[in-house]
Amino acid sequence: MNRTIETYSPEETFSLGVQLGKEAAPGQVYSLTGDLGVGKTVFTAGVAKGLGIEDVVNSPTFTILQIYEGGRLPLYHFDVYRIGDVEEMEEIGYEDCFYGEGICLVEWADLIEELLPERYTRITIAKNPEKGFDYRKITVEDVLRKTERRR
Protein backbone atom coordinates (compact mmCIF):
# COMPACT_ATOMS: atom_id res chain seq x y z
CA MET A 1 0.00 0.00 0.00
CA ASN A 2 1.35 3.42 -0.91
CA ARG A 3 0.53 6.42 1.25
CA THR A 4 1.71 9.92 2.05
CA ILE A 5 1.48 11.36 5.56
CA GLU A 6 2.21 14.90 6.66
CA THR A 7 3.59 15.57 10.12
CA TYR A 8 4.09 18.94 11.78
CA SER A 9 6.33 18.06 14.75
CA PRO A 10 9.04 15.59 15.72
CA GLU A 11 6.48 13.98 18.05
CA GLU A 12 4.14 13.28 15.11
CA THR A 13 7.02 11.84 13.08
CA PHE A 14 7.95 9.65 16.08
CA SER A 15 4.30 8.52 16.41
CA LEU A 16 4.18 7.51 12.76
CA GLY A 17 7.28 5.38 13.40
CA VAL A 18 5.55 3.79 16.42
CA GLN A 19 2.61 2.84 14.21
CA LEU A 20 4.90 1.26 11.62
CA GLY A 21 6.74 -0.66 14.35
CA LYS A 22 3.45 -2.06 15.67
CA GLU A 23 2.46 -3.21 12.17
CA ALA A 24 5.88 -4.64 11.19
CA ALA A 25 6.25 -8.33 10.46
CA PRO A 26 9.38 -10.50 10.59
CA GLY A 27 11.60 -10.19 7.55
CA GLN A 28 10.42 -6.76 6.45
CA VAL A 29 13.03 -4.40 5.02
CA TYR A 30 12.45 -0.65 4.95
CA SER A 31 14.62 1.80 3.04
CA LEU A 32 14.67 5.23 4.65
CA THR A 33 15.73 8.22 2.58
CA GLY A 34 15.83 11.93 3.17
CA ASP A 35 18.29 14.76 3.59
CA LEU A 36 20.51 15.14 6.64
CA GLY A 37 18.53 16.40 9.63
CA VAL A 38 15.14 15.48 8.19
CA GLY A 39 14.19 13.19 11.11
CA LYS A 40 15.22 9.70 10.03
CA THR A 41 16.55 8.86 13.50
CA VAL A 42 13.42 10.29 15.19
CA PHE A 43 11.31 8.09 12.91
CA THR A 44 13.52 5.05 13.63
CA ALA A 45 13.24 5.65 17.39
CA GLY A 46 9.48 5.52 16.93
CA VAL A 47 9.72 2.23 15.05
CA ALA A 48 11.80 0.79 17.90
CA LYS A 49 9.20 1.96 20.44
CA GLY A 50 6.43 0.36 18.35
CA LEU A 51 8.36 -2.91 18.48
CA GLY A 52 8.57 -2.63 22.28
CA ILE A 53 12.29 -1.77 22.32
CA GLU A 54 13.20 0.54 25.19
CA ASP A 55 16.85 1.24 24.21
CA VAL A 56 17.91 4.71 23.14
CA VAL A 57 18.14 4.78 19.34
CA ASN A 58 21.10 6.58 17.79
CA SER A 59 22.15 6.96 14.20
CA PRO A 60 24.69 4.21 13.40
CA THR A 61 26.60 6.49 11.00
CA PHE A 62 30.05 5.38 12.13
CA THR A 63 29.22 1.74 12.90
CA ILE A 64 26.96 1.09 9.87
CA LEU A 65 24.72 -1.26 11.91
CA GLN A 66 23.03 -1.04 15.30
CA ILE A 67 21.07 -4.03 16.55
CA TYR A 68 18.22 -3.45 18.99
CA GLU A 69 16.65 -6.40 20.77
CA GLY A 70 14.26 -6.76 23.66
CA GLY A 71 11.08 -6.04 21.70
CA ARG A 72 8.71 -8.39 19.92
CA LEU A 73 11.15 -8.42 16.96
CA PRO A 74 14.80 -7.42 16.63
CA LEU A 75 15.48 -4.15 14.78
CA TYR A 76 18.51 -3.97 12.49
CA HIS A 77 19.23 -0.28 11.90
CA PHE A 78 21.68 0.38 9.08
CA ASP A 79 23.16 3.72 8.06
CA VAL A 80 25.07 3.13 4.84
CA TYR A 81 25.89 6.80 4.15
CA ARG A 82 29.63 6.22 4.63
CA ILE A 83 29.85 2.80 3.01
CA GLY A 84 32.66 2.53 0.48
CA ASP A 85 31.30 -0.35 -1.58
CA VAL A 86 28.79 -3.15 -1.29
CA GLU A 87 31.49 -5.60 -0.18
CA GLU A 88 31.48 -3.82 3.20
CA MET A 89 27.84 -4.89 3.57
CA GLU A 90 28.85 -8.49 2.96
CA GLU A 91 31.55 -8.20 5.63
CA ILE A 92 29.00 -7.19 8.26
CA GLY A 93 26.63 -9.99 7.26
CA TYR A 94 23.76 -7.93 5.92
CA GLU A 95 22.01 -11.01 4.50
CA ASP A 96 21.49 -12.44 7.98
CA CYS A 97 19.62 -9.24 8.82
CA PHE A 98 17.76 -8.73 5.53
CA TYR A 99 16.52 -12.32 5.45
CA GLY A 100 16.22 -12.95 9.19
CA GLU A 101 13.42 -12.86 11.72
CA GLY A 102 13.71 -9.18 12.62
CA ILE A 103 13.02 -6.05 10.63
CA CYS A 104 15.61 -3.91 8.85
CA LEU A 105 15.58 -0.17 8.51
CA VAL A 106 18.26 1.06 6.09
CA GLU A 107 19.13 4.76 5.94
CA TRP A 108 20.55 5.94 2.60
CA ALA A 109 19.48 2.63 1.03
CA ASP A 110 19.72 4.08 -2.47
CA LEU A 111 23.52 3.62 -2.12
CA ILE A 112 23.11 -0.17 -1.88
CA GLU A 113 19.91 -0.60 -3.86
CA GLU A 114 21.26 -3.65 -5.69
CA LEU A 115 21.46 -5.50 -2.35
CA LEU A 116 17.89 -4.81 -1.27
CA PRO A 117 15.49 -7.75 -1.46
CA GLU A 118 13.05 -8.07 -4.33
CA ARG A 119 10.28 -6.71 -2.07
CA TYR A 120 10.81 -3.89 0.39
CA THR A 121 9.14 -0.72 1.62
CA ARG A 122 10.60 2.66 0.66
CA ILE A 123 10.06 5.48 3.16
CA THR A 124 10.98 8.98 2.04
CA ILE A 125 11.00 11.92 4.45
CA ALA A 126 11.08 15.42 2.96
CA LYS A 127 11.02 18.94 4.41
CA ASN A 128 9.10 21.89 3.03
CA PRO A 129 10.17 25.09 4.83
CA GLU A 130 7.17 26.95 3.39
CA LYS A 131 4.92 24.72 5.52
CA GLY A 132 6.94 25.23 8.71
CA PHE A 133 10.26 24.26 10.25
CA ASP A 134 8.99 20.91 11.62
CA TYR A 135 6.80 19.97 8.65
CA ARG A 136 7.62 16.60 7.06
CA LYS A 137 6.08 14.82 4.08
CA ILE A 138 6.52 11.09 4.61
CA THR A 139 5.88 8.79 1.68
CA VAL A 140 5.57 5.04 2.23
CA GLU A 141 5.73 2.87 -0.89
CA ASP A 142 5.78 -0.88 -1.36
CA VAL A 143 8.47 -1.75 -3.91
CA LEU A 144 8.74 -4.82 -6.07
CA ARG A 145 12.07 -4.66 -7.86
CA LYS A 146 12.37 -6.22 -11.26
CA THR A 147 15.20 -8.69 -11.23
CA GLU A 148 17.12 -9.61 -14.34
CA ARG A 149 16.29 -12.97 -15.75
CA ARG A 150 19.26 -15.04 -16.76
CA ARG A 151 19.14 -16.80 -20.10
N, C-alpha and C positions, 0 to 999 in steps of 0.2 A: 504494500500500500504506500503510495506517495502522498506526502502532506507537507504543508508549510505552516509554521507556527511563528507568531511574533511574540517576543517577550520584551518587557520594558524595565527589567531590573535583574541584577545577578541572582536574586532569590527566585525569580520566575524561571530563569535559565536552569538553575539548580533543580527546581521542582520538575521541569520537563525531563531532566536526566533521571530523577527518582522514578518517574513514571516509566521510562524506558527500561530501567533496571528491574522494576517489578514485572514487566512483560517479557523480559529476555529469557531465552531458552538456551540450553546447552549447545555449544558449537556455533553460536552466532558470531559473526565478525562484522564489526562496524568500522567504516573509515570515517575519520573526523577531520574535516578541512576548514580552514579559515585563517585569516591573517593573525599575526602575533598580537596577543592581548585582546582577542575577540571573546574569550570565555570558554575555551576548550577544556581547561582544567576544572573550571567551575561546573561545567556540564558533566565531566567525568566523575567529579566528586558526588554529584547527584546520582549518577548511575550506580556508583559503589553503595551509596545509602539505600537505594532501591533494592539492591541485592542483599542488604542486611550487613554490609561491611562497615565496621566502625572506625577503621584506621583513617588517619589523615592522608588524603590523596595529594600527591605532588606531581608536577610534570617530570617525567623521567628523561628529560633532555640529554643529560650526560651519561645515563646508564642504559638508554634505549628501551629497557623493559623494567616495569615494576609489576610485581605479582601481589595481589591482594586476596587473602583468603579469610575465612571466618564467616562468610555469608552463605546464602543458599547455593551459590555457584562461585567458583574462583573468577576473578577479573584479571585479565592480562592486559596491561596498559602499556602500549608501545608509543614512543615518540621517535620517529625515524628521520627527523629533520636533519640531523648531523650524520646520517649513515653515508658511508663512502660508496659502497656498492652492495648489491643484493647478497653477495657471499657473506657479508657480515650478519645478515639475517639468518643464514644457514648455520653460522657459528653459534648463535644464541639459541638455536633450536626452535625457530618460529613455527615449524610444522606441528610440533607437539602442542603448541598453544592454539593455532588456527584450527586444528582438527581434533581438539581435545574436548573435555567435558565442561569447560568454563566458557566465558565469553571474552572476545578480544575487542579492544577499542584501540584503533591505530591512528595516531595523529600524523598528519602529512602523508597519508597513505598513497597519494598520487605518485610519490617518489619510488614506491615499490609495487605499483599496480599489477605488474606481471606476476607477483607472488600471491596476490589475493585469490581467495577461492572463487569458483565459478559463480556462486551466489553470495552476496554480501549486502549490507545496508550502508549507503553513503549518507552521511550527515554533514551538511554544510552550514556553517554559522557565519553570517555577514552583518556588518555594522551599516547604519545609515545615519550619519550625524544630523541630517535634516530632521529626523524623527526623534532625536534626543541622544544624549551621551550613552545611556544604558540600553538603548533599543538594539535588539538582535532579531534578524530574520533567520529562522532555523528550518532548513529543508531536509526532509527525511525521504530517501528514495531507495526502493528495493532494486538491486542491480543483478542482472543475469548477464555475465560476460560471455561473449561468443568466443569459443576456443577454436583454434585451428584444427582442422581435421587432417590427419596424416593420410597420405595415399599409399 
